[in-house]
Amino acid sequence: MARRSSAESTPLTQAQQKILGLFANHPRGRLTPIEIHRRAGFPGNDLQEVIDSLRELCRQGRLVRLKKNHHALPDRQNLVTGKIH
């Protein structure tokens, strides 16, 4: 029986959907959490929610964290996702 990955089975929060929508519009973009906060239109005091959502999206493999705290879509940055055993 095929096993579902955690990225497929975990429902997305509204913040995570906003973040992924932002990257869908700019797939080659590399953004910091503050840039994501501004461009996605989060209220002024929700930076921590953006950071928590980015951590979870990176954990699920939907985004990758790059140098200098930038985030991007993994398939658009010539990166390979997965776990090393």
SEZAMI-296943 format. One record per atom (N, C-alpha, C): residue in one letter; x, y, z. Coordinates in nm, 3 decimals, decimal comma. Each point is the difference from the previous one (the first is absolute). Layout:
+------+---------+---------+---------+
: resn :      xx :      yy :      zz :
+------+---------+---------+---------+
:    A :       X :       Y :       Z :
...
+------+---------+---------+---------+
This chain:
+------+---------+---------+---------+
: resn :      xx :      yy :      zz :
+------+---------+---------+---------+
:    M :   0,084 :  -0,116 :   0,000 :
:    M :  -0,084 :   0,116 :   0,000 :
:    M :   0,089 :   0,124 :   0,000 :
:    A :  -0,032 :   0,098 :  -0,083 :
:    A :   0,080 :   0,121 :  -0,011 :
:    A :  -0,018 :   0,088 :   0,124 :
:    R :   0,108 :   0,056 :   0,043 :
:    R :  -0,003 :   0,086 :   0,118 :
:    R :  -0,003 :   0,145 :  -0,043 :
:    R :  -0,088 :   0,077 :   0,059 :
:    R :  -0,012 :   0,142 :  -0,034 :
:    R :   0,105 :   0,080 :   0,075 :
:    S :   0,057 :   0,098 :  -0,067 :
:    S :   0,097 :   0,084 :   0,067 :
:    S :  -0,072 :   0,097 :   0,093 :
:    S :   0,075 :   0,056 :   0,096 :
:    S :  -0,061 :   0,092 :   0,094 :
:    S :  -0,045 :   0,129 :  -0,069 :
:    A :   0,066 :   0,037 :  -0,110 :
:    A :  -0,039 :   0,122 :  -0,071 :
:    A :  -0,138 :  -0,014 :  -0,062 :
:    E :  -0,036 :  -0,120 :  -0,042 :
:    E :  -0,129 :  -0,021 :  -0,062 :
:    E :  -0,111 :  -0,012 :   0,103 :
:    S :   0,029 :  -0,053 :   0,118 :
:    S :  -0,104 :  -0,028 :   0,097 :
:    S :  -0,025 :   0,115 :   0,099 :
:    T :   0,092 :   0,094 :   0,011 :
:    T :  -0,016 :   0,110 :   0,093 :
:    T :  -0,079 :   0,113 :  -0,065 :
:    P :  -0,112 :   0,039 :   0,060 :
:    P :  -0,076 :   0,113 :  -0,057 :
:    P :   0,077 :   0,131 :   0,018 :
:    L :  -0,013 :   0,089 :  -0,096 :
:    L :   0,071 :   0,127 :   0,004 :
:    L :  -0,082 :   0,104 :   0,077 :
:    T :   0,071 :   0,081 :   0,077 :
:    T :  -0,067 :   0,112 :   0,067 :
:    T :  -0,019 :   0,113 :  -0,101 :
:    Q :  -0,077 :   0,098 :   0,038 :
:    Q :  -0,023 :   0,114 :  -0,090 :
:    Q :   0,131 :   0,074 :  -0,027 :
:    A :   0,085 :   0,013 :   0,100 :
:    A :   0,129 :   0,068 :  -0,018 :
:    A :   0,088 :  -0,078 :  -0,097 :
:    Q :   0,002 :  -0,132 :   0,013 :
:    Q :   0,080 :  -0,082 :  -0,091 :
:    Q :  -0,052 :   0,010 :  -0,143 :
:    Q :  -0,131 :   0,006 :  -0,017 :
:    Q :  -0,057 :   0,016 :  -0,133 :
:    Q :   0,038 :   0,134 :  -0,061 :
:    K :   0,000 :   0,106 :   0,081 :
:    K :   0,042 :   0,132 :  -0,047 :
:    K :   0,145 :  -0,002 :  -0,047 :
:    I :   0,084 :  -0,064 :   0,079 :
:    I :   0,143 :  -0,005 :  -0,031 :
:    I :   0,023 :  -0,079 :  -0,129 :
:    L :  -0,063 :  -0,116 :  -0,013 :
:    L :   0,016 :  -0,079 :  -0,122 :
:    L :  -0,058 :   0,072 :  -0,120 :
:    G :  -0,108 :   0,074 :   0,019 :
:    G :  -0,057 :   0,079 :  -0,108 :
:    G :   0,096 :   0,109 :  -0,047 :
:    L :   0,069 :   0,061 :   0,093 :
:    L :   0,099 :   0,102 :  -0,034 :
:    L :   0,111 :  -0,062 :  -0,086 :
:    F :   0,049 :  -0,118 :   0,040 :
:    F :   0,105 :  -0,065 :  -0,077 :
:    F :  -0,053 :  -0,054 :  -0,133 :
:    A :  -0,127 :  -0,031 :  -0,009 :
:    A :  -0,057 :  -0,044 :  -0,127 :
:    A :   0,001 :   0,114 :  -0,101 :
:    N :  -0,021 :   0,122 :   0,048 :
:    N :   0,004 :   0,116 :  -0,089 :
:    N :   0,142 :   0,040 :  -0,039 :
:    H :   0,096 :  -0,031 :   0,085 :
:    H :   0,141 :   0,031 :  -0,024 :
:    H :   0,084 :  -0,125 :   0,026 :
:    P :  -0,007 :  -0,101 :  -0,087 :
:    P :   0,063 :  -0,129 :   0,030 :
:    P :   0,152 :   0,004 :   0,013 :
:    R :   0,066 :   0,092 :  -0,065 :
:    R :   0,146 :   0,006 :   0,011 :
:    R :   0,046 :   0,091 :   0,114 :
:    G :  -0,093 :   0,054 :   0,073 :
:    G :   0,033 :   0,095 :   0,106 :
:    G :   0,065 :  -0,064 :   0,121 :
:    R :   0,090 :   0,075 :   0,061 :
:    R :   0,062 :  -0,037 :   0,127 :
:    R :  -0,031 :   0,113 :   0,096 :
:    L :  -0,076 :  -0,030 :   0,103 :
:    L :  -0,050 :   0,104 :   0,088 :
:    L :   0,033 :  -0,028 :   0,146 :
:    T :   0,023 :   0,106 :   0,076 :
:    T :   0,019 :  -0,012 :   0,144 :
:    T :  -0,138 :   0,001 :   0,066 :
:    P :  -0,008 :  -0,040 :   0,127 :
:    P :  -0,129 :   0,004 :   0,069 :
:    P :  -0,063 :   0,140 :   0,003 :
:    I :   0,080 :   0,102 :   0,014 :
:    I :  -0,054 :   0,137 :   0,003 :
:    I :  -0,057 :   0,037 :  -0,137 :
:    E :   0,069 :  -0,037 :  -0,108 :
:    E :  -0,052 :   0,027 :  -0,135 :
:    E :  -0,129 :  -0,077 :  -0,026 :
:    I :  -0,006 :  -0,123 :   0,047 :
:    I :  -0,122 :  -0,080 :  -0,015 :
:    I :  -0,113 :   0,065 :   0,078 :
:    H :   0,029 :   0,045 :   0,121 :
:    H :  -0,099 :   0,066 :   0,085 :
:    H :  -0,059 :   0,122 :  -0,071 :
:    R :   0,084 :   0,080 :  -0,062 :
:    R :  -0,047 :   0,121 :  -0,069 :
:    R :  -0,076 :  -0,033 :  -0,128 :
:    R :   0,058 :  -0,086 :  -0,084 :
:    R :  -0,059 :  -0,027 :  -0,132 :
:    R :  -0,129 :  -0,080 :   0,006 :
:    A :  -0,012 :  -0,087 :   0,099 :
:    A :  -0,121 :  -0,083 :   0,010 :
:    A :  -0,113 :   0,074 :   0,070 :
:    G :   0,027 :   0,116 :   0,056 :
:    G :  -0,105 :   0,081 :   0,059 :
:    G :  -0,044 :  -0,043 :   0,139 :
:    F :   0,092 :  -0,052 :   0,080 :
:    F :  -0,033 :  -0,036 :   0,137 :
:    F :  -0,013 :   0,127 :   0,084 :
:    P :  -0,083 :  -0,003 :   0,105 :
:    P :  -0,009 :   0,115 :   0,091 :
:    P :   0,136 :   0,025 :   0,067 :
:    G :   0,021 :   0,120 :   0,050 :
:    G :   0,128 :   0,042 :   0,055 :
:    G :   0,057 :  -0,084 :   0,110 :
:    N :  -0,083 :  -0,065 :   0,080 :
:    N :   0,050 :  -0,075 :   0,116 :
:    N :   0,005 :  -0,151 :  -0,023 :
:    D :  -0,007 :  -0,046 :  -0,123 :
:    D :  -0,003 :  -0,144 :  -0,029 :
:    D :   0,132 :  -0,057 :  -0,052 :
:    L :   0,112 :   0,066 :   0,025 :
:    L :   0,128 :  -0,050 :  -0,049 :
:    L :   0,032 :  -0,137 :   0,059 :
:    Q :  -0,031 :  -0,022 :   0,126 :
:    Q :   0,028 :  -0,131 :   0,062 :
:    Q :  -0,082 :  -0,110 :  -0,067 :
:    E :  -0,122 :   0,030 :  -0,039 :
:    E :  -0,082 :  -0,099 :  -0,071 :
:    E :   0,062 :  -0,035 :  -0,135 :
:    V :   0,057 :   0,098 :  -0,068 :
:    V :   0,069 :  -0,024 :  -0,127 :
:    V :   0,121 :  -0,090 :   0,023 :
:    I :   0,077 :   0,029 :   0,102 :
:    I :   0,120 :  -0,079 :   0,030 :
:    I :  -0,038 :  -0,143 :   0,035 :
:    D :  -0,103 :  -0,017 :   0,083 :
:    D :  -0,044 :  -0,136 :   0,035 :
:    D :  -0,051 :  -0,076 :  -0,122 :
:    S :  -0,073 :   0,069 :  -0,087 :
:    S :  -0,052 :  -0,064 :  -0,122 :
:    S :   0,114 :  -0,039 :  -0,093 :
:    L :   0,102 :   0,085 :  -0,011 :
:    L :   0,116 :  -0,032 :  -0,084 :
:    L :   0,073 :  -0,124 :   0,053 :
:    R :   0,016 :  -0,007 :   0,131 :
:    R :   0,065 :  -0,118 :   0,059 :
:    R :  -0,076 :  -0,128 :  -0,034 :
:    E :  -0,132 :   0,005 :   0,012 :
:    E :  -0,081 :  -0,118 :  -0,028 :
:    E :   0,004 :  -0,034 :  -0,149 :
:    L :  -0,006 :   0,098 :  -0,086 :
:    L :   0,008 :  -0,026 :  -0,145 :
:    L :   0,135 :  -0,059 :  -0,038 :
:    C :   0,107 :   0,046 :   0,064 :
:    C :   0,133 :  -0,057 :  -0,024 :
:    C :   0,007 :  -0,144 :   0,051 :
:    R :  -0,060 :  -0,025 :   0,115 :
:    R :  -0,003 :  -0,134 :   0,057 :
:    R :  -0,074 :  -0,097 :  -0,091 :
:    Q :  -0,106 :   0,050 :  -0,065 :
:    Q :  -0,080 :  -0,083 :  -0,091 :
:    Q :   0,067 :  -0,016 :  -0,136 :
:    G :   0,101 :   0,082 :  -0,031 :
:    G :   0,068 :  -0,009 :  -0,129 :
:    G :  -0,064 :   0,085 :  -0,108 :
:    R :  -0,095 :   0,083 :   0,035 :
:    R :  -0,066 :   0,087 :  -0,099 :
:    R :   0,085 :   0,123 :  -0,031 :
:    L :   0,081 :   0,044 :   0,096 :
:    L :   0,094 :   0,110 :  -0,018 :
:    L :   0,136 :  -0,043 :   0,052 :
:    V :   0,103 :   0,073 :  -0,041 :
:    V :   0,135 :  -0,024 :   0,053 :
:    V :   0,053 :   0,129 :   0,058 :
:    R :   0,082 :  -0,014 :   0,102 :
:    R :   0,066 :   0,116 :   0,060 :
:    R :   0,140 :   0,007 :  -0,058 :
:    L :   0,033 :   0,116 :  -0,056 :
:    L :   0,129 :   0,020 :  -0,064 :
:    L :   0,090 :   0,085 :   0,090 :
:    K :   0,114 :   0,038 :  -0,053 :
:    K :   0,092 :   0,084 :   0,075 :
:    K :  -0,065 :   0,133 :   0,035 :
:    K :   0,047 :   0,060 :   0,107 :
:    K :  -0,043 :   0,131 :   0,046 :
:    K :  -0,150 :   0,008 :   0,025 :
:    N :  -0,058 :  -0,111 :   0,048 :
:    N :  -0,141 :  -0,006 :   0,040 :
:    N :  -0,098 :   0,030 :  -0,113 :
:    H :   0,036 :  -0,039 :  -0,122 :
:    H :  -0,091 :   0,012 :  -0,113 :
:    H :  -0,073 :  -0,132 :  -0,018 :
:    H :  -0,121 :   0,007 :  -0,054 :
:    H :  -0,080 :  -0,119 :  -0,026 :
:    H :  -0,042 :   0,000 :  -0,147 :
:    A :  -0,019 :  -0,121 :  -0,056 :
:    A :  -0,038 :  -0,013 :  -0,140 :
:    A :  -0,065 :  -0,135 :  -0,024 :
:    L :  -0,058 :  -0,015 :  -0,119 :
:    L :  -0,053 :  -0,130 :  -0,040 :
:    L :   0,117 :  -0,090 :  -0,038 :
:    P :   0,003 :  -0,124 :   0,046 :
:    P :   0,117 :  -0,086 :  -0,026 :
:    P :   0,020 :  -0,035 :  -0,147 :
:    D :  -0,106 :  -0,025 :  -0,073 :
:    D :   0,015 :  -0,043 :  -0,139 :
:    D :   0,039 :   0,115 :  -0,093 :
:    R :  -0,016 :   0,123 :   0,042 :
:    R :   0,035 :   0,116 :  -0,083 :
:    R :   0,140 :   0,051 :   0,027 :
:    Q :   0,070 :  -0,058 :   0,094 :
:    Q :   0,134 :   0,047 :   0,036 :
:    Q :   0,107 :  -0,104 :  -0,032 :
:    N :  -0,035 :  -0,098 :  -0,082 :
:    N :   0,094 :  -0,108 :  -0,034 :
:    N :   0,052 :  -0,070 :   0,124 :
:    L :  -0,091 :  -0,029 :   0,093 :
:    L :   0,034 :  -0,069 :   0,123 :
:    L :  -0,073 :  -0,134 :   0,004 :
:    V :   0,055 :  -0,091 :   0,074 :
:    V :  -0,061 :  -0,131 :   0,017 :
:    V :  -0,053 :  -0,009 :   0,142 :
:    T :  -0,125 :  -0,046 :   0,014 :
:    T :  -0,057 :  -0,016 :   0,132 :
:    T :   0,003 :  -0,147 :   0,039 :
:    G :   0,002 :  -0,024 :   0,129 :
:    G :  -0,003 :  -0,138 :   0,050 :
:    G :   0,083 :  -0,012 :   0,126 :
:    K :   0,010 :  -0,123 :   0,047 :
:    K :   0,075 :  -0,028 :   0,121 :
:    K :   0,119 :  -0,087 :  -0,035 :
:    I :   0,110 :   0,025 :   0,066 :
:    I :   0,120 :  -0,081 :  -0,018 :
:    I :   0,002 :  -0,105 :   0,110 :
:    H :   0,015 :  -0,123 :  -0,040 :
:    H :   0,002 :  -0,110 :   0,099 :
:    H :   0,140 :  -0,054 :   0,015 :
+------+---------+---------+---------+
